[in-house]
C-alpha cells in the first residue's frame, strides 16, 4: 500500500483543473481559521478545483489526496497512519491537509478529528450531504465550517467565457443582446463546467448514472433501480410543481409512501434535488402540505425528465431557486387563496417575495402573478414584490405595493441578496 500511495500522490499532483479564471469566492477567514473546512456539493460542480485554488493560496500544499481513485479501493482506516508517514517521508513536516471525497473511507472522521486535535488544518471535499450529519455530528461537532458549492451561477458562467460585466454591458442595446444570447446558452448547458468544457454529449448522462448507482443505490444498499429511476423521471418532468409522497407513490405504483420518502432523502443527500415546503409558522402544517421539487442543474433535468415547450417557465424558476440557494436562505413557497413561487426567510423573518413567469404578456397571466405576489406582501408585511420574467421589464403600483418586473438574466447579474 505504501508504494501505491506514493504513486497516487504524485500522479494526482499533475492535475488539469477547470478554467482557473473562475474564482469561487470564499470568506478569507476560512483559510486561516482553526476549524476543519468541508466543501460539499454534487459531483463535478468544481469542489476539487476550489480545493486547488485554496492550496494555491497556501504555502503548505503537498499533503493532498483524492480518495475517489480506483487504486485506493482497498484503503481502510488502518492506512491513515501510513498515509501520514508517507506524506512526512515525501515532503517533510507540514500542518495543512487536503482530502478529496474522503467520505469513501469508513471511519474517516476519527482520523480527521485526530489531525484537528493535533493542531493541523484540514480541508475536505465530499459529494454527500450525510457527511454533515451522522459522521460529523458524532465526532466533529463545533469543529468544522461548511461550504456548500453549487454549479456555476450565470455570473460564473460568463467569467468562464471571459465575458466582463459592467454597466454598459448590462444597459446598452448591444450589451443586452449579447447577454441574452449568453443566458440562452446558460439555460441550455447549465452550470456544470465540464458539460461545456469537454463539449461531450455523454457527460451529463454519465454523471447522472454515477450519482444514481454509486451515490444513491450502492451507498444506501438499494436494489430497485426501476422504482428510483421512475421517481426521478416524474420529479424531473414536473420541476417546481407540487407533489406529496402519496401522490408520487401512486404515480409510480409503489405501495409504501415511506419508501418514496426514503428514496427522496437518499437522492437529496447527493445534492441532485431539493424540496421546499409551504411557509407556515407551524412545522406540522409544513410537513402536511405538498412540497415543490427543484434540481441542481437544468441540463440534468433535461437528461432525466420529459421536456416540452411549457418547461421554459419551470426552467427559469429552477434557475432562480438555485440563485437563492447559493445565498443560504430559507426558501419556501406561499399558498393561501393564491400562490407565490418563493418567499424568502432570513433571521426568522420573511423579507422577500418572488414570482417567476417566462411571459406576462397576457392579461390573465399578469393578473395571476400579481395577485399571488400581493397576497404574500400583505401577509408578510412587505412593500415591494418582484416578478422575474424572460425579457419583460418595468415597475407597477398596486394598492400600497410596488411591483418590480425584471428579466431574470439582469436580476442574476445585479441582485444584491447579501
QUIUR-V962921 format. One record per pair of residues at least 12 apart in sequence whose ideal C-beta (glycine too) atoms are under 6 Angstrom apart, sorted by the first residue. I is the first residue (numbers start at 1). J is the second residue. Records with the same first field share a line. If there is no record, write none. Layout:
I: J / J
This chain:
1: 79
4: 71
5: 86
8: 69 / 71
12: 66
17: 49 / 52
18: 46 / 49 / 193
19: 160
22: 156 / 159 / 160
24: 50
30: 145
35: 143 / 144 / 145
36: 116 / 122 / 143 / 144
37: 123 / 145
38: 124 / 144 / 146
39: 125 / 147 / 149
40: 126 / 148
41: 148 / 149 / 271
42: 271 / 296
43: 127
44: 192 / 194 / 207
45: 149 / 151
47: 125 / 149
48: 100
51: 98 / 125
54: 123
55: 98
58: 96
60: 94 / 96
62: 91
63: 87 / 94 / 97
64: 98
65: 99
66: 100
67: 101 / 102 / 104 / 105
68: 101
75: 105
77: 107
80: 111
95: 120
96: 121
97: 120 / 122
98: 123
99: 124
100: 125
102: 124
103: 126 / 128 / 131
109: 135 / 139 / 140
113: 139 / 140
116: 143
128: 269
129: 269
130: 269
132: 146
150: 326
151: 191 / 192 / 297
152: 191 / 193
154: 186 / 412
157: 186
165: 413
179: 409
183: 409
190: 297 / 298 / 299
191: 297
192: 297
195: 299
204: 299 / 303
205: 303
208: 303
211: 270 / 272
215: 270
216: 266 / 267
220: 266
227: 254
228: 263
230: 252
231: 252 / 263
232: 304
234: 251
235: 293
236: 301 / 304 / 305
237: 305 / 306
239: 301 / 314 / 318
240: 292 / 314 / 317
242: 290 / 292
243: 290
244: 290
245: 257 / 260 / 261
248: 260
271: 296
272: 296
273: 293 / 295
274: 294
275: 291 / 293
276: 292 / 331 / 332
277: 291
278: 333 / 335
279: 332 / 334 / 343
292: 333
294: 318 / 321
298: 315 / 318
312: 358
313: 358
316: 356 / 358 / 408
317: 356
320: 356 / 388
327: 417
329: 344 / 346
330: 345
334: 376
338: 371 / 372 / 375
339: 372
340: 353 / 372 / 373 / 376
341: 355 / 356
342: 354
343: 376
350: 380
353: 373 / 376 / 377 / 382 / 385
354: 386
355: 369 / 373 / 387
356: 388
357: 369 / 389
358: 390
360: 389 / 392
369: 387
373: 385
374: 398 / 401
377: 401
384: 402
385: 403
386: 404
387: 405
388: 406 / 408 / 411
391: 407
392: 405
393: 405 / 407
